[in-house]
């Protein structure tokens, strides 16, 4: 509990965690690593421990705030693109749709709220893996040939990812990261629709609008 409460204040390196808790480095490392295995803690991109998916999913107020703030931004993005818009969060080794907006007419991609999808394919999966802990990233990359380390480096450099018929034939998407008030990666915002409308590059069509919306959401948080 001491480790979780300490990390909840802000991400900690091993030395910071040991100093803040008064635990020997070996003990702090052993306990924090065990908590990470169970997704109670996770690692930031610079290797510091922070609150993991299990505790995040239990934090209803945090998720509710994210969904409430995202609602009008997602609606505006749907209106601008005339495509479906989804908001995903990490849930263990999967991603879960926590909010969605769908056009009232025409052929579009439907992802019901609560749907869990793998991290082995798709633009949202690439964004999650680009900002994931090293252990999660390595375990997922070992299971797929659709995502490479070069793909993830590109995501971090350009701030978005795209996919065409990658997770599902006939479906294309573009995704961007969302960050919380502490600047930590917290969710993925996506535009998705039929390949015929979004090919050859969903990003060429909607990356600018998507990343702008993701930035507005991050700022609002």
FENGI-V339716 format. One record per run of one state. SS is the DSSP state (2 for helix, 1 for strand, 0 for the rest). FROM is the first residue (numbers start at 1). TO is the last residue. If there is no record, write none. Layout:
ss	from	to
SS	FROM	TO
SS	FROM	TO
This chain:
ss	from	to
0	1	1
2	2	9
0	10	11
1	12	12
0	13	13
2	14	21
0	22	24
2	25	37
0	38	40
1	41	43
0	44	48
1	49	51
0	52	52
2	53	58
0	59	59
2	60	81
0	82	83
1	84	91
0	92	93
1	94	101
0	102	115
1	116	118
0	119	122
2	123	130
0	131	133
2	134	141
0	142	148
2	149	158
0	159	160
1	161	164
0	165	170
1	171	179
0	180	184
1	185	194
2	195	198
0	199	201
2	202	220
0	221	221
